[in-house]
Amino acid sequence: MNAPAVVSKACAVNPLKMSQPLGAALAFLGIDNAMPVFHGSQGCTAFGLVLFVRHFRESIPLQTTAMNEVTTILGGGENIEKALLNIHKRAKPSFIGIASTGLTETKGDDVMGDLRRITSAHPELDMPIVYVSTPDYKGAFQDGWAKAVTAIVESLASPLATIAGQVTILPGCHMTPGDITELCEIVADFGLKAIVLPDLSRSLDGHIPDDFTPTSLGGTTRPEIARIGASQATIAIGEQMRPAADALTAKTGVPAKIFDTLTGLAAADDFFSYLSTLSGRPVPEKYRRQRNQLVDAMLDAHFFFGGKRIAIGAEPDLLWALGAWLKDMGCTLTALVSTTESPVLARFAGEGACIGDLEDLEGQAHDCDLLITHSHGRQAAARLGIPFLRMGLPVFDRLGEAHRVIVGYRGTRNLVFEIGNIFLANDHEPQPDGEACAGVCHPHHSTSEA
């Protein structure tokens, strides 16, 4: 397969991607009672904190080693030590995840060596401390998430006797807390017990805790992480999770199954068939009915999807989930722009997927019927005068993004209705041959709206 084209220019004019450290921080936020830490300047952490707060509309725990000019030159080991001791004293977390930034990566700090020295000198730091190298001058959000999950697996997983009916789920960063909740419900209906790593559905699902805590408000617990080596199987969602799934198999021997998407009829069929084989149970009637409902929705909607021209800007796995499904629905993928390299982008060879920014997406999206990207694409959609669907992260000008569900039969049906209604609201009825238009008709106004 050919590698996707990378747009060559001096700078990102209107950035689409977010950095690796942010992806790693979000993964750490899916661990119960966790504290993510950026090894870098205070500004790096402040910007990341604002972005997460605006998207999730929740209190976000995120700390920093607060590097300055002097410590950047002389080394940040002392800053890491002070940060860990302060966090332990004030927040009492059960888990600390440290993500590097471009500042400390350029300096070349030996963070692993510093951590060995610090934990040896301070036995009170008895919680897991996981470090991941995430320079923000390369890669993107999806890469940081994948590296963080892989680091957690490599640090904390161990082989155990198999527990029948237990499965480990490794969700990609493109899955919302709502998607993960739906996934867990599906797995439970097959009589299986899921351990999700990391589990945003318990930490960033928009709940109010009984008591204030300065750390993450739920997620995968330390005992659960310790048990992932006993799972019957590992289910990874998204190509980005392949390294983590492979690492888990290498450490524990647990076989892994990777699904590149759970959106769409065929993708959902594959998933439900796998769960049926894994559990030894037939697909519950509840989901057979949901499948029939999805098929009916697709029949109802296909008149409005056929031939529509779509522009999408997203992380690779979300781009694949949406693009492949929209193509199945009869749409034409006119502009596909992503953030980082991934094998899934090569599958869009005929559509010319590229790695670029929102300026590149806007330049290719003229005459499209729909633009799909995160909230930073709203100005481009307004300039182009085309409908806009916010998806991905961040979405800060709409409510409930964390609860959106696009996986499985029910989630795909949600997407059929959501996008189909956009097409309906912006469709143009053709005038019969020879019939004059009564009054003044604007080409972008449907006569059915009169």
C-alpha positions as CSV (number, residue, x, y, z in Angstrom):
1,M,0.0,0.0,0.0
2,N,1.2,3.5,-0.8
3,A,1.8,6.0,2.0
4,P,-0.6,8.9,2.2
5,A,0.6,12.2,0.8
6,V,1.9,14.8,3.3
7,V,1.1,18.4,2.3
8,S,4.4,20.2,2.1
9,K,4.4,23.8,3.4
10,A,6.3,25.9,5.9
11,C,3.8,25.8,8.7
12,A,0.3,24.6,9.7
13,V,-1.9,27.6,8.8
14,N,-5.1,26.4,10.5
15,P,-4.1,23.4,12.6
16,L,-6.2,20.2,12.5
17,K,-4.1,18.0,14.7
18,M,-3.5,18.1,18.5
19,S,-0.2,17.0,20.1
20,Q,1.0,13.7,21.4
21,P,1.2,14.8,25.1
22,L,-2.6,15.6,25.0
23,G,-3.4,12.2,23.7
24,A,-1.3,10.6,26.5
25,A,-2.9,12.8,29.1
26,L,-6.4,11.7,28.0
27,A,-5.4,8.1,28.2
28,F,-4.1,8.6,31.8
29,L,-7.4,10.2,32.7
30,G,-9.1,6.9,32.0
31,I,-7.3,5.4,35.0
32,D,-9.0,5.6,38.4
33,N,-7.6,8.1,40.9
34,A,-4.9,9.1,38.4
35,M,-2.9,12.3,38.0
36,P,-1.4,13.0,34.5
37,V,1.7,15.1,34.5
38,F,3.3,17.0,31.6
39,H,7.1,17.1,31.9
40,G,7.5,20.6,30.4
41,S,6.7,24.2,31.0
42,Q,3.6,25.5,32.7
43,G,2.2,26.9,29.5
44,C,2.1,23.5,27.8
45,T,-0.1,22.2,30.6
46,A,-2.3,25.3,30.8
47,F,-3.3,25.1,27.1
48,G,-4.0,21.3,27.3
49,L,-6.1,21.9,30.5
50,V,-8.2,24.6,28.8
51,L,-8.8,22.4,25.8
52,F,-10.0,19.4,27.8
53,V,-12.2,21.6,30.1
54,R,-13.9,23.2,27.1
55,H,-14.6,19.8,25.4
56,F,-15.7,17.8,28.4
57,R,-17.0,20.6,30.5
58,E,-15.6,18.9,33.6
59,S,-12.9,19.5,36.1
60,I,-9.7,18.1,34.7
61,P,-6.7,17.1,36.8
62,L,-3.5,17.9,35.0
63,Q,-0.1,18.8,36.6
64,T,3.2,20.0,35.4
65,T,6.9,19.7,36.3
66,A,7.1,23.5,35.6
67,M,10.3,23.6,33.7
68,N,11.9,27.1,33.2
69,E,14.9,28.4,31.3
70,V,17.5,27.3,33.9
71,T,16.1,23.8,34.6
72,T,15.7,23.2,30.9
73,I,19.4,23.7,30.4
74,L,20.6,22.0,33.5
75,G,18.1,19.1,33.5
76,G,14.7,18.5,34.9
77,G,15.3,15.6,37.3
78,E,14.8,17.8,40.3
79,N,11.6,19.3,38.9
80,I,10.2,15.8,38.4
81,E,11.1,14.9,42.0
82,K,9.4,18.0,43.5
83,A,6.3,17.4,41.3
84,L,5.9,13.8,42.3
85,L,6.4,14.5,46.0
86,N,3.9,17.4,45.9
87,I,1.3,15.4,44.0
88,H,1.7,12.5,46.4
89,K,1.3,14.8,49.4
90,R,-1.6,16.8,48.2
91,A,-3.6,14.6,45.8
92,K,-2.7,11.1,47.0
93,P,-3.2,9.4,43.6
94,S,-3.2,5.7,42.9
95,F,-1.5,6.2,39.6
96,I,0.8,8.9,38.0
97,G,1.3,9.2,34.3
98,I,4.1,11.4,33.0
99,A,4.2,12.6,29.4
100,S,7.1,14.4,27.9
101,T,6.8,17.5,25.8
102,G,8.9,19.0,23.0
103,L,10.9,21.1,25.5
104,T,12.3,18.2,27.5
105,E,12.6,15.9,24.5
106,T,14.8,18.5,22.7
107,K,17.0,18.7,25.9
108,G,17.1,14.9,26.0
109,D,16.4,14.3,29.7
110,D,16.9,10.7,30.9
111,V,13.5,10.6,32.6
112,M,13.6,6.8,33.2
113,G,16.9,7.2,35.0
114,D,15.5,10.1,37.1
115,L,12.5,8.0,38.0
116,R,14.6,5.1,39.2
117,R,16.6,7.4,41.4
118,I,13.6,9.2,42.8
119,T,11.6,6.1,43.6
120,S,14.6,4.5,45.3
121,A,15.1,7.6,47.4
122,H,11.4,8.0,48.2
123,P,9.8,4.7,49.1
124,E,6.6,6.6,50.0
125,L,6.0,6.9,46.2
126,D,4.5,3.4,46.1
127,M,2.0,3.9,43.3
128,P,2.6,3.0,39.7
129,I,4.4,5.8,37.8
130,V,4.3,5.4,34.1
131,Y,6.4,7.5,31.8
132,V,5.8,7.9,28.0
133,S,7.9,9.8,25.5
134,T,5.6,12.1,23.5
135,P,7.4,14.9,21.8
136,D,4.8,17.3,20.5
137,Y,6.9,18.3,17.4
138,K,6.1,14.9,15.8
139,G,3.1,12.6,15.6
140,A,-0.4,13.6,16.8
141,F,-3.1,13.1,19.4
142,Q,-3.8,9.5,18.4
143,D,-0.1,8.6,18.6
144,G,0.1,9.9,22.2
145,W,-2.9,7.9,23.3
146,A,-1.6,4.7,21.7
147,K,1.9,5.2,23.3
148,A,0.4,5.8,26.7
149,V,-1.7,2.7,26.7
150,T,1.2,0.6,25.4
151,A,3.4,2.0,28.2
152,I,0.8,1.1,30.8
153,V,0.5,-2.5,29.4
154,E,4.3,-2.9,29.3
155,S,4.7,-1.6,32.8
156,L,1.8,-3.2,34.7
157,A,0.6,-6.3,32.8
158,S,1.7,-9.8,33.8
159,P,0.7,-13.3,32.8
160,L,-2.0,-15.0,34.9
161,A,-4.2,-18.0,34.9
162,T,-7.1,-17.4,32.5
163,I,-10.4,-16.2,33.9
164,A,-13.2,-17.6,31.7
165,G,-15.5,-14.9,30.4
166,Q,-13.2,-12.0,31.1
167,V,-12.1,-9.8,28.2
168,T,-9.8,-6.8,27.9
169,I,-11.0,-3.9,25.7
170,L,-8.5,-1.4,24.4
171,P,-10.5,1.5,22.9
172,G,-9.0,4.0,20.6
173,C,-8.9,7.8,21.4
174,H,-11.7,8.3,18.7
175,M,-14.2,6.5,20.9
176,T,-16.3,8.8,23.2
177,P,-17.3,7.8,26.8
178,G,-20.7,7.1,25.3
179,D,-19.2,4.7,22.8
180,I,-17.3,2.9,25.5
181,T,-20.5,2.6,27.6
182,E,-22.4,1.1,24.6
183,L,-19.5,-1.3,24.0
184,C,-19.5,-2.5,27.6
185,E,-23.2,-3.1,27.6
186,I,-23.0,-5.1,24.4
187,V,-20.2,-7.3,25.8
188,A,-22.1,-7.8,29.1
189,D,-25.1,-9.0,27.2
190,F,-23.0,-11.9,25.9
191,G,-22.2,-12.9,29.5
192,L,-18.7,-11.5,29.3
193,K,-17.0,-9.3,31.9
194,A,-15.0,-6.5,30.3
195,I,-12.0,-4.6,31.7
196,V,-11.6,-1.4,29.6
197,L,-8.1,0.2,29.4
198,P,-8.3,3.1,29.6
199,D,-12.0,3.6,30.6
200,L,-13.2,7.2,30.0
201,S,-16.8,6.0,30.4
202,R,-16.3,6.0,34.2
203,S,-14.1,9.1,34.5
204,L,-15.3,11.6,31.9
205,D,-18.9,10.6,31.4
206,G,-20.2,13.8,33.0
207,H,-21.1,12.6,36.5
208,I,-21.0,14.5,39.8
209,P,-19.0,12.6,42.4
210,D,-20.2,12.2,46.0
211,D,-16.9,13.6,47.3
212,F,-14.4,16.0,45.7
213,T,-11.2,14.4,44.5
214,P,-8.2,16.2,43.0
215,T,-7.5,13.2,40.7
216,S,-9.5,11.5,37.9
217,L,-13.1,10.7,38.9
218,G,-13.1,7.0,38.0
219,G,-11.7,4.7,35.3
220,T,-9.8,1.5,35.2
221,T,-8.7,0.6,38.7
222,R,-5.3,-0.8,39.7
223,P,-6.7,-4.2,40.6
224,E,-8.4,-4.4,37.2
225,I,-5.2,-3.4,35.4
226,A,-3.4,-6.2,37.4
227,R,-6.0,-8.7,36.0
228,I,-5.8,-8.0,32.3
229,G,-3.2,-10.8,31.9
230,A,-5.9,-13.2,32.9
231,S,-8.4,-12.3,30.2
232,Q,-9.7,-14.8,27.7
233,A,-9.1,-12.4,24.9
234,T,-8.2,-8.8,24.1
235,I,-10.4,-6.7,21.9
236,A,-8.7,-3.6,20.4
237,I,-10.7,-0.9,18.6
238,G,-8.8,1.0,16.0
239,E,-5.5,0.4,14.1
240,Q,-3.9,2.8,16.7
241,M,-4.3,0.1,19.3
242,R,-2.4,-2.6,17.5
243,P,0.9,-1.9,19.3
244,A,-0.8,-2.0,22.7
245,A,-2.6,-5.2,21.8
246,D,0.6,-6.8,20.5
247,A,2.5,-5.7,23.7
248,L,-0.2,-7.3,25.8
249,T,-0.1,-10.5,23.9
250,A,3.7,-10.6,24.1
251,K,3.7,-10.1,27.9
252,T,0.7,-12.3,28.8
253,G,0.0,-14.6,26.0
254,V,-3.6,-13.4,25.7
255,P,-4.8,-13.5,22.1
256,A,-5.9,-10.2,20.5
257,K,-8.5,-9.3,18.0
258,I,-8.3,-5.9,16.3
259,F,-11.4,-4.2,14.8
260,D,-10.5,-1.1,12.7
261,T,-14.0,0.2,13.2
262,L,-17.3,-0.6,14.9
263,T,-19.4,1.8,12.8
264,G,-21.5,0.4,9.9
265,L,-23.5,-2.6,9.2
266,A,-20.7,-4.9,8.1
267,A,-18.4,-3.8,10.9
268,A,-21.0,-4.3,13.6
269,D,-21.9,-7.8,12.1
270,D,-18.2,-8.8,12.4
271,F,-18.1,-7.6,16.0
272,F,-21.3,-9.4,17.1
273,S,-20.2,-12.6,15.3
274,Y,-16.9,-12.5,17.1
275,L,-18.6,-12.0,20.5
276,S,-21.0,-14.9,19.8
277,T,-18.1,-17.2,19.0
278,L,-16.0,-16.0,22.0
279,S,-18.9,-16.4,24.4
280,G,-20.5,-19.5,22.9
281,R,-23.8,-17.7,22.9
282,P,-26.2,-16.6,20.1
283,V,-26.6,-12.9,19.4
284,P,-29.3,-11.7,21.8
285,E,-32.7,-10.9,20.3
286,K,-32.2,-7.3,21.4
287,Y,-29.4,-6.8,19.0
288,R,-31.1,-8.8,16.2
289,R,-33.9,-6.2,16.4
290,Q,-31.4,-3.3,16.5
291,R,-29.8,-4.7,13.3
292,N,-33.2,-4.8,11.6
293,Q,-33.8,-1.2,12.7
294,L,-30.5,-0.2,11.3
295,V,-31.2,-1.8,7.9
296,D,-34.6,-0.1,7.8
297,A,-33.0,3.2,8.6
298,M,-30.4,2.7,5.9
299,L,-33.2,1.9,3.4
300,D,-35.1,5.1,4.5
301,A,-32.0,7.3,4.2
302,H,-30.1,6.0,1.2
303,F,-32.0,8.3,-1.2
304,F,-30.6,11.3,0.6
305,F,-27.0,9.9,1.0
306,G,-26.4,8.8,-2.6
307,G,-24.0,11.0,-4.5
308,K,-23.4,13.4,-1.7
309,R,-19.8,14.9,-1.7
310,I,-18.1,14.7,1.7
311,A,-15.1,16.4,3.2
312,I,-13.6,15.0,6.5
313,G,-10.8,16.1,8.7
314,A,-10.0,13.8,11.6
315,E,-7.5,11.5,13.3
316,P,-6.8,8.5,11.1
317,D,-9.1,5.9,12.9
318,L,-12.0,8.3,13.1
319,L,-11.5,9.3,9.5
320,W,-11.6,5.6,8.6
321,A,-14.7,4.9,10.7
322,L,-16.7,7.8,9.1
323,G,-15.2,7.6,5.6
324,A,-15.6,3.9,5.1
325,W,-19.2,4.0,6.4
326,L,-20.2,7.1,4.3
327,K,-18.7,5.4,1.2
328,D,-20.9,2.3,1.9
329,M,-23.9,4.7,2.1
330,G,-23.2,5.9,-1.4
331,C,-21.4,9.1,-0.7
332,T,-18.4,10.4,-2.6
333,L,-15.3,11.2,-0.4
334,T,-14.1,14.4,-2.0
335,A,-11.6,15.7,0.7
336,L,-9.9,13.5,3.3
337,V,-7.3,15.2,5.6
338,S,-5.8,13.5,8.6
339,T,-3.2,14.3,11.3
340,T,-0.6,11.5,11.4
341,E,0.6,8.5,9.5
342,S,-1.5,5.3,9.8
343,P,-2.0,2.1,7.7
344,V,-5.7,2.9,7.4
345,L,-5.0,6.0,5.3
346,A,-3.6,3.9,2.5
347,R,-7.0,2.3,2.1
348,F,-8.3,5.7,0.9
349,A,-5.8,5.6,-2.0
350,G,-8.6,6.3,-4.6
351,E,-9.9,9.3,-2.6
352,G,-6.5,10.9,-2.2
353,A,-6.3,11.1,1.6
354,C,-3.5,13.3,2.9
355,I,-1.9,14.5,6.1
356,G,-2.4,18.2,6.4
357,D,-4.3,21.0,8.2
358,L,-7.7,22.7,8.0
359,E,-6.5,25.0,5.3
360,D,-5.8,22.0,3.1
361,L,-9.3,20.6,4.0
362,E,-11.0,23.9,3.1
363,G,-9.1,24.1,-0.2
364,Q,-10.4,20.7,-1.3
365,A,-13.9,21.0,0.1
366,H,-15.5,23.4,-2.4
367,D,-18.8,22.2,-3.7
368,C,-19.1,19.6,-1.0
369,D,-22.4,18.8,0.6
370,L,-21.0,18.3,4.1
371,L,-17.9,19.1,6.1
372,I,-17.0,16.9,9.1
373,T,-14.3,17.9,11.6
374,H,-13.9,19.3,15.1
375,S,-15.1,22.7,16.2
376,H,-12.1,24.5,14.8
377,G,-13.5,23.8,11.3
378,R,-16.6,26.0,11.8
379,Q,-15.1,29.0,10.2
380,A,-14.1,27.0,7.1
381,A,-17.6,25.7,6.7
382,A,-19.0,29.2,7.0
383,R,-16.7,30.5,4.3
384,L,-17.6,27.6,2.0
385,G,-21.3,28.0,2.8
386,I,-21.8,24.2,3.4
387,P,-23.3,22.2,6.2
388,F,-21.0,21.4,9.1
389,L,-21.0,18.4,11.5
390,R,-18.8,18.6,14.5
391,M,-17.0,15.4,15.4
392,G,-13.8,14.5,17.1
393,L,-12.0,16.5,19.8
394,P,-12.3,19.3,20.6
395,V,-16.0,20.1,20.3
396,F,-16.5,23.1,22.5
397,D,-19.5,24.9,21.0
398,R,-22.0,22.1,21.4
399,L,-23.2,20.1,24.4
400,G,-23.1,16.4,24.9
401,E,-20.3,15.4,22.6
402,A,-19.0,12.9,25.3
403,H,-22.3,11.1,25.1
404,R,-22.5,10.7,21.3
405,V,-22.7,7.0,20.3
406,I,-21.7,5.9,16.8
407,V,-20.7,2.2,17.4
408,G,-22.7,-0.9,17.0
409,Y,-26.1,-1.1,15.4
410,R,-27.7,1.5,17.6
411,G,-24.8,3.9,17.2
412,T,-24.7,3.6,13.5
413,R,-28.4,4.2,13.3
414,N,-27.9,7.4,15.3
415,L,-25.4,8.5,12.7
416,V,-27.7,7.6,9.8
417,F,-30.4,9.9,11.3
418,E,-28.1,12.7,12.3
419,I,-26.3,13.1,8.9
420,G,-29.5,12.2,6.9
421,N,-31.3,15.0,8.6
422,I,-28.5,17.4,7.7
423,F,-28.9,16.4,4.1
424,L,-32.7,16.7,4.3
425,A,-32.5,20.2,5.8
426,N,-30.1,21.4,3.1
427,D,-31.5,19.5,0.0
428,H,-32.8,21.3,-3.1
429,E,-35.9,20.0,-4.8
430,P,-35.5,20.0,-8.6
431,Q,-38.1,22.1,-10.6
432,P,-40.1,20.2,-13.2
433,D,-39.1,20.9,-16.8
434,G,-40.8,24.0,-18.1
435,E,-42.4,25.0,-14.7
436,A,-41.6,28.6,-13.7
437,C,-40.6,29.2,-10.1
438,A,-43.3,31.2,-8.3
439,G,-41.8,34.2,-6.7
440,V,-38.0,34.6,-6.1
441,C,-36.2,31.3,-5.6
442,H,-32.7,31.1,-4.2
443,P,-30.7,28.1,-5.4
444,H,-29.8,27.2,-1.9
445,H,-33.4,27.3,-0.6
446,S,-35.5,24.2,-0.9
447,T,-39.0,24.8,-2.2
448,S,-40.3,22.3,0.3
449,E,-39.4,24.7,3.1
450,A,-41.8,27.4,1.8
